[in-house]
Amino acid sequence: MNADVVIVGAGPAGLFAARELVVHGFSGSILIIDEGPDVEERKCPERFTKICARCKPCLMVSGVGGAGIFSSGLLNLHPQIGGDLGEWLDPEQQWRIVEYVDSAFVEFGAPTRLYVPDPIKSAELSRKAAAVGMRFIPIKQRHIGTENSIRVIANFRDFLKNRGVHFLLKTRVESFNKGFVVLKDGKRIECRYVILAPGRSGADWLARECKRLGIQTRFEPIDVGVRVEVPSVILDPVVEVSVDPKFHIYTKTYRDFVRTFCVNHRGFVVREVYNNYVGVNGHTFESVKSENSNFAFLVRVALTEPVENTLAYGDAIAKQAATIGGGKPILQTLGDLRRGRRSTWGRIRMGLVRPTLTDVTPGDIGMALPHRIVIDIIEGLESLDNVIPGVASDSTLLYAPEIKFSALRVEVDKYMEPSIENIFVAGDGAGLSRGIVVAAATGVLAARGILRKEGLIN
């Protein structure tokens, strides 16, 4: 099977690239290849609270819809959240493409409700944050919901199939070059254009291939931290302002950058399984609620020469945490972390918060994460407590590790084309984004690069 365009990866970047081609009248053949299964096959056979404990790693991070299909499905409608579209577009173009991506999700069945921060309440929350040296970022958001994501992506896939896009699933691409890709079984697929959007699970593969071909890349910072779980009543006043509130903090001792990410109000903490470690994440469902809320609390880690490999550093932290946790995530109360002692189930049960994830090892996060990151987490939560009272109580639960790897960044022009002509890259796996909306936008830009070459757009 040959094709005019081969897209590697069926996550948001790959799907939106294909959509952009067909809606602009590209008449050539389009083939999407992904090592994971189709969207319906990615349904977890267990209850939602076990979704990351029992499923195979490939099911969780690969397949139609990408890794984000098991997230809370929150679309952050801002060009600088989840990446920075300002690197390639002017301000008006940035907002236009964000709205364009959002409208497509609604077209495929995302809820029409849009969460828009109240300007008066946002101003008050911003004032409280600024008073303690923090920044609150109010943004518009759309919440798809974890249980709705499969339906939305299935509609998206059907739209593409009805317009002649072919899918080759459960198939791994071994290598690529200008004009072709080679599958793991040795089969070669000829094409005129390649769009590489393998997602985070394919980041290492893409980095190796870029090195082999001499495509310029650079290391990006990673985010290392914990998932915080508190009673939902603590976050009620803040979530009324923003469904996924974004706070940016610089810590007292080291002046490191710490941020809140992926708030799941009345949601669940879940395991996130990768090939060589088990981490944590959070889900929010429209139909099922817990008495808790959770969010990621992440420290930005950047390295400079002579040691610049943030991917290797993050991998080492993850493996150490896996060792300390006996192959399970580590659970500790903030009070125990402050006191430098390991948590036990007895002390956890004495607290106010009942964990929504129990397939964990009570332990000492201070033995798993670097000392500097532990200090950043403690100081950051204590600063956040000034704006969200109760978030830094002794009974607050911390799950580790939560690590957001940023892939090796591929150097591209504004149409996502690196140094080899007719090869394009997009999404998280290329280090160009850190979330659904910006990943989708880079897929759109890559497709527009092809459309320009074909004379279909200016």
CORJO-V159117 format. One line per field, one symbol per residue. ss: DSSP state (h for helix, s for strand, l for the rest). psi: psi as a letter, one per 20 degrees, with the letter a starting at -180 (. if undefined). Layout:
ss->???
psi->???
This chain:
ss->llllsssslllhhhhhhhhhhhhllllllsssslllllhhhhlllllhhhhhhhllhhhhhlllllhhhhlllsssllllllllhhhlllhhhhhhhhhhhhhhhhhlllllllslllhhhhhhhhhhhhhllsssslllsssllhhhhhhhhhhhhhhhhhlllsssllllsssssllssssllllsssllsssslllhhhhhhhhhhhhhhlllsslllsssssssssshhhhhhhhllllllsssssllllllsssssssslllssssssllllssssssllllllllssssssssssllllllllhhhhhhhhhhhhhhhlllllsssshhhhhhlllllhhhhhhllllllllllssllhhhlllhhhhhhhhhhhhhhllllllllllllssssssssllllssllllllslllllsssllhhhlllllhhhhhhhhhhhhhhhhhhlllll
psi->orqgpppopkagggghggghghijkpirqppppqiarrghijppirqhijhihhqqghhhiqrphahihjaikpoompijpkaniihiqrgghghghghggghggghjjqqippoppphghghghhggghhkkrppopqqqpogpgiigggghgggghgghijjpqporkpppgrrroirqprhjippoqrhqppomirhhjggghgghgghikpprqqrqrppbrppprqhhhighghhgphmpoppqpqggikqpqqqqmpnpkbqpqqoprhjrpbraqqpqhhpqrjrqqqqopppopqrqioinhghghhggghghhghjkjqqppqqhghghikqpqrhghghiripopioimropbohiigqqgghggggghghhghhhhnpihkrhipqppqqopopprppppraikkpbipqjpqqqahhjjirkrgghgghhgghghhgghghikhr.
